[in-house]
Amino acid sequence: MKKLILLALMVLLPLSVNAESKLDQILASGELKVGTTGDWDPMTMKDPATNKYKGFDIDVMNELAKDMGVKITFVPTEWKTIVSGITSGRYDISTSVTKTPKRAEVAGFTSTYYKYGTVPLVLKKNLKKFSTWDSLNKNGVKIATTLGTSQEQKAKEFFPNSTLKSVEAPARDFQEVLAGRADGNITSSTEANKLVIKYPQLAIVQDGEKNPAFLAMMVPKKDSVWNEYVSKWIEKKKSSGFFEQLLAKYNLKSL
């Protein structure tokens, strides 16, 4: 069955296959290298006890490797270096990231399979004070961001009047809010819904989900063969119901 899936996808690719494509290298080596941060619940989380990864994206990547008939190796990375890991060839593909123009300048994006909104988080006790996006966009208000994330760029756009504070992984922006060192942070609606359950002292500012964003995997920018292979695989898995089942497994809903 694995060989049939692989052959079916190969037939759909252009006849002028580039000999330097990641696809050929992966099939020849029998190994798929995947860059992942392991700090985005529920997409990719690293269990410190076992040193293994789990989550929505991890299931996606394991399925891709299984269908290709190769083993998988997860390569640890950080948000500030996840793009350079692709451009330098440290790994063949990344787990999902938000599609942004800045990233697209140097990296390629596969077909998307998930869309989310952006929401702010504040301490629940401060929710009356910070009840809207505009209430966070003021002098004297401190907004935390994680260095290298798409949310860091969005914070500059959404909160030009606030003071922005970037922290480096493994520290996270929401931890600054929990510690009282920042008034708020912004994150995906996906992560926010998980964080308010894990940390009941946090609350989502219910003022509408702004700037819908699309998730996709990153691949080398000029490797159209590898990109088309993965993108066609994603579309086939959508049709088969694979992604719908994963969304239900992790209690997620794409916008």
C-alpha positions, 0 to 999 in steps of 0.5 A, spaced: 500 500 500 505 504 501 508 503 494 502 504 491 501 511 494 508 513 493 507 511 485 501 515 485 503 521 487 510 520 483 505 520 477 502 526 478 509 530 478 512 533 472 516 529 468 522 533 468 524 531 475 530 535 478 536 530 480 537 534 486 530 534 489 529 533 497 524 527 494 530 523 491 535 524 497 529 522 502 527 516 498 535 514 497 537 515 504 530 512 507 530 518 512 525 524 512 528 529 517 523 534 520 524 540 524 520 542 529 520 546 536 516 542 540 513 548 544 506 549 541 500 545 544 497 541 541 501 542 534 508 539 537 510 538 544 516 535 546 515 530 553 521 532 557 520 525 560 521 521 554 524 526 550 519 524 544 514 529 540 507 528 540 501 533 537 497 534 531 503 536 526 507 530 529 501 525 527 501 528 520 509 527 519 509 520 522 503 519 516 507 522 511 513 518 513 509 512 513 506 513 506 513 514 503 516 508 506 521 511 510 523 512 517 523 519 521 527 523 525 525 530 528 530 535 529 530 540 534 529 547 532 527 554 535 522 559 532 528 564 531 532 559 527 526 554 524 527 558 517 534 558 517 534 550 518 530 549 512 535 554 508 541 551 511 539 544 509 538 541 517 532 538 515 528 537 509 521 540 512 518 543 518 512 542 522 507 547 521 508 554 521 504 561 519 505 563 512 508 570 512 511 574 506 517 575 510 518 567 510 516 566 503 522 570 501 527 565 503 522 558 504 517 555 500 510 553 503 506 547 501 499 547 501 495 549 507 491 544 512 489 549 517 487 556 519 486 560 525 485 566 528 489 571 533 487 573 540 490 576 546 491 573 552 491 577 559 490 575 566 483 573 568 483 578 574 485 584 569 480 582 563 475 588 565 481 593 564 483 589 558 477 588 555 478 589 547 484 590 543 484 597 543 485 597 550 492 593 549 494 598 544 496 604 549 502 607 552 504 604 558 502 597 556 507 591 555 506 586 550 510 580 550 512 576 544 516 570 542 522 571 538 522 569 531 514 567 531 509 570 526 506 573 532 512 577 534 511 581 527 503 581 528 504 585 535 508 590 532 502 591 527 496 591 532 500 594 538 504 600 535 503 604 541 504 599 546 511 597 549 513 590 546 518 585 549 520 579 546 523 573 549 527 567 547 525 560 546 525 556 551 521 562 554 514 563 552 511 570 551 505 567 555 509 566 561 511 573 561 504 575 562 503 569 568 509 572 571 506 579 571 512 582 567 507 583 561 500 585 561 498 581 555 501 577 549 498 574 542 497 567 540 493 563 535 486 561 537 488 554 537 494 555 543 490 560 546 484 555 547 489 550 550 493 555 555 486 558 558 485 550 560 492 549 563 492 556 566 486 558 569 489 565 571 489 566 564 483 569 559 482 570 552 480 577 550 474 576 546 474 582 541 474 578 535 479 573 532 483 578 527 488 576 521 486 569 520 492 565 518 494 559 514 498 554 517 503 550 512 509 546 512 516 549 510 520 546 504 526 549 500 524 555 496 526 552 489 525 545 490 518 545 486 518 537 486 519 536 493 513 541 494 509 539 489 509 532 492 508 534 499 502 538 497 499 533 493 499 528 499 496 533 503 490 534 498 489 526 498 489 526 505 484 531 506 480 527 501 481 521 505 478 524 511 485 524 515 485 531 517 478 531 519 480 525 524 486 529 526 482 535 528 477 531 532 482 527 535 485 534 538 479 537 539 481 543 534 476 546 529 479 550 523 476 557 521 
